[in-house]
Amino acid sequence: MAHLALRLDPTSPSALRVLGQVSATDGNEEKARQLILAGNSLNRRDRQSTLWLIDDSVQSGDIDRGMSYFDQLLRTLGDDRGSVIALLTELLSDPRAIAPMERILRRRPNWSEQFWLFVPGNAQALENAATLRVRLDKSMTPEDKKSDSALIASLADAGYYAAGFRVARAVHPELNEVGINNPEFSSSADVAPYNWQATGSNAFAVNISERTDTLEISSSPGSSGDIIRQLVRLNPGTYRPVIMLSGDYQDQSLPELTLSLQCAGSDERQNARLNLPRQRSEERQTLTASANCERYWLTLSTGYSMSAYDISIDRIDLVR
């Protein structure tokens, strides 16, 4: 049928593609390539021929050429790009794809934002995605900040802590490599968990107020557990936790608050009780960071409280 179609219409892209696929099945790769290239040159929107050329390029090790075909296809697909972008994120699991992807993404193709939204869902491509994202200037990244936030969170969840921080710092260069970021709650930068992150407990309403630079916590009656946390890198040593409340709580009964350190990937957790009004203790509360731990989860938690309460915090820090 393909031969007949080609005789009736010598410029039929689909007929050339079918004949090329037949040649490939017969083992004649060179003839297949010539036929499918000819068909694709007549209709660059032909999905099947372009996908064949992508696969042929990648299998032969020519990632640059494969990326050019990806770009060609994605630019012409309109909104129906999802399955092709999923294939592109799979290609990113190969480190050889980083440089050609960077060159194309710097041109800001019309599919770039959708690509970045897909990337965090591919666990095998995360480390290379981090390298790619850091290489691109901030002005070259998607306007949708959700994609950066999702990539950072996915890297941390997968245990790529250093890579996640590199992306976070590419987005917000003011982040500190060592120590707590945003101890005074003056930034709402969405680079969690390298900035403060609510733990998601339904028992607490948590808000970082840009107007007052405070952490606002409201609890429900009978609540306890983790409130907020941050992934931090610490120099080895002993630290004293510090908390500064906003307002006068001398006449208010407050729950016991603790700050804890837990080496990321470990179950062991150190706790230090924070000194609050009417809870003063002579016992010195400290936390110890080891040289053997790459990153720590720093978590603010509360003990059980029968009553609901509201607290505003100006600062949480660790002092050596």
Secondary structure, 3 states (H helix, E strand, C coil): CHHHHHHHCCCCHHHHHHHHHHHHHCCCHHHHHHHHHHHHHHCCCCHHHHHHHHHHHHHCCCHHHHHHHHHHHHHHHCCCCHHHHHHHHHHCCCHHHHHHHHHHHCCCCCCHHHHHHHHHHCHHHHHHHHHHHHHCCHHHCCCCHHHHHHHHHHHHHCCCHHHHHHHHHHHCCCCCCCCCCCCCCCCCCCCCCCCCEECCCCCEEEEEECCCCEEEEEECCCEEEEEEEEEECCCCEEEEEEEEECCCCCCCCCCCEEEEEEECCCCCEEEEECCCCCCCCCCCCCEEECCCCCCEEEEEEEEEECCCCEEEEEEEEEEC
